[in-house]
Amino acid sequence: MTKNFKLSAITIAITLLCQANNVLAAEESSRKVANEKIEKIIVTGTFSGKAVAKEEASFAISSFSEEDIKRLAPKSTADLFKAIPGVWSESSSGVAGANVFVRGFPSGGDAPFLTVQLQGAPIFPPPTLSFLENSTLFRLDETVEFMEALRGGTNPVISNGQPGLTTNFLLKEGSEYTEGLVKYSTSDYGLQRVDAVVSGSLADDLFFMVGGYIKSSPGVRDAGFNAEEGNQFTLNLTKVLDNGKINFYTRQTDDHGVWYLPTPLNVEGVDNKFTQIGTLNRQASIQYGPEGNKTTETVDFGQGRGWNGSVSGGSIDLTLDNGWGLVDRFIYTSGDADTYGLVPEGSAVKLSTVADNGSTALGSVTGTEYSGDTDVQQIGRWVVKKQIEAFTNDFALTKTFNKGSVTAGLYNSTFSAKDWWALGNQSYHVIAPGGENLTGIDCNDNVDSCGWNYDINSIGEGRTTALYLAASYEVSDAITIDGGLRRENHQIEYTVDEGLDGVISKAVSYDETSTAWTVGTNWMFAEKQGIFVRASEGSKMPFFDDFRDNFGAYQTGEDLIKDVSQFELGYKLSTNSYELYATGFFNEVKGDTFVATPGDPAEVFTNEAYGVELDFNYYSNNGFSINLNATLQKTEVTEHSDPLVIGNESPRLPSYQVRVTPSYNIDFSNGMYATLYGTLSVVDDRFSDALNTPAAVLEGYEKIDLGMILNLSDAVQMQLSVSNLTDEEGLTEGDPRDTLSSNGRYILARTIDFNVSYQF
């Protein structure tokens, strides 16, 4: 498909959607819908924390039920985010370490404009630290009932003030009836996984849910050993009161997998199934510390990236007399989020160009003599050990009047991170699955002869305290206006020992205050049909890595706050047979930073973007339904230290992406029933670098997923899903450390997954 054809197809789709209201409304009078669409209620983004109907919300939010998540069959939490309009999620790194971008918000990687909430509270208030983004700290399983995803909107004022994307996962709570599920999953890549969940009543109005999983596999890209292993346990207790409810939960997770990195794109045998790590190189040595006194340590790089920790919290939700109500949410997170990876350094070369004898070298494990035409590459052996801890409490008190409400809130969070890094340790390896390290190359045999190293030991602690005030007023039965104001104080204490020589090289004591606001108007000019307009000013406060990366600017007195301006215009329509949500947006982000290689100076720039996101669903009375999810955006760098960058597109953000997901329900005469479903994803070209170099273009691609759910009875269900049916070799990114190298990270190859579950 050419780019022009893709753009034409999208234009036609948008035109048809704009006509959907008239066409479908004319048909609706003669259509009887057999299974009415369940009314969608959302809680994320409301100032008071109370639930409202989705179509009455004056902001862009998407909701995904347990059944929706099942059909999407995500390989990771970040993989699920692909279904959110306005979100570009690069989940090709494995079970952790994704890059998640929000409509027009720039980023060099990780997910600085993403907050993941559990039960309405942020799991970890810093959206991104180096080598840690929020989705790494959350694993999907059968204990999750719902996910909501809020873009922009009221985000800058509530919770942790995230101006970009907030995803909120809600757990199952239990009911008067004891019920449960046991599920076994396997795949063509050797997955073995068992999920279980049970819920019910412990006493009058006291409900429980308990569940989790255990899993093991060689990984989607076969490492030759059990590269992905994990388990999780979740307990959720809910006490229903006459005027509300009290909830407590805990989630214990130990889950990790190989970190998939960019690979050479011009080497035979390297494709979307390739991973460098394997049995011959997973156990490798690193050196760190000051010159002349270096320490050597052997590390298992098969540990990859993951999360070993706990998230516990709860909430109190009460409706009081005389129109008063309160919601208090609290959450405590603690654990280790370590990273072990074999990271490419530069492009692939022939062994003869680097071998000491000009032709051959020996394998350091097998002793094999490799010929001069063998493809080799410098591989860095990176180790990041990270201990994190956070406690957050978000309290909101609301007074409701005849024509509106007023909410006052207090958000308070403390957080910390202790980091130990040994980055670099470059050494030439054979390019092959599990390709071994070599001897007979000066770079490999003399640690100081090539490459670079960046070693740190750091301790960071922070506190964020915010007061927010919000109000809404019903001008008429159809028109509501609302506004919110947030005053936030942000404190950071941070020290860094660069070089692991016991000398503090950077010290930070930071105390700044910022103000965020939002104003919106919602006009429901017909039943379940309306428009909204919203303007917001928010910010992303600096965290530990922002100071280390841009320490010079901090020393000169800059506050390092990223200022975010947003304007939104939305249309929403919901009926029993179809719904349409369309949101136009304009964003400006000032002060964003990018560091290509740890220790390098930070690039600072301003980015503008505008576009539209679409979410259309149609439900027929014969079992057929379809979802169209599309994002079209135009991005531009308006300020940068390099004049050649100004006016360019923002790196990694596609101008358009479209997902079409049809499904069809089939009833059989013997009582069985099935659902057939699929997804076509179309992604535009992107630039890998800020200079928009033609050689750094990441070509667009199309990806097809198919699946079937077969209910043998009310209790037994089977699911078969095929991801990337045509085995497309699309790229999610180039090499962020060297955008002109011939390295790139493929989307995950074709996989076939199967599960069978028993519900009781």
Secondary structure, DSSP 8 states (H G I E B T S, - for coil): --HHHHHHHHHHHHHHHHHHHHHHHHHHTT---SS-----EE-TT-TTS--EEGGG-SSEEEEEEHHHHHHH--SSHHHHGGGSTTEEEE-TT-SS--EEEETT---SSS-TTEEEEETTEESSSSSEETTEEGGGG----TTEEEEEEEESTTTTTSTT--SSEEEEEEE----SS-EEEEEEEEETT--EEEEEEEEEEEETTEEEEEEEEEEEESTTTT-SS--EEEEEEEEEEEEEETTEEEEEEEEEEEEEE-----EESSSTT-STT--S--TTTSEEEEEESSTTS-EEEEEEGGG-EEEEEEEEEEEEEEE-GGGEEEEEEEEEEEEE--EEEEEEEEEEEEGGGT-TTSS-EEETTT--EE-TT-EEEEEEEEEEEEEEEEEEEEEEEEEE-SSEEEEEEEEEEEEEEEEEEEE--EEEEESSTT--BEES-HHHHSTTSSS--EEEEEEEEEEEEEEEEEEEEESSSSEEEEEEEEEEEEEEEEEEEETSSS---EEEEEEEEEEEEEEEEEEEEETTEEEEEEEEEEEE---HHHHHHTHHHHHTT----EEEEEEEEEEEEE-SSEEEEEEEEEEEEEEEEE-SSTTS--EEEEEEEEEEEEEEEEE-TTSEEEEEEEEEEEEEEEEESSTTTTT---TT--SEEEEEEEEEEEE-TTS-EEEEEEEEEEE--EESSTT--GGGEE--EEEEEEEEEEESSSSEEEEEEEESTT----EEE--TT-TTSSEEEE----EEEEEEEEE-
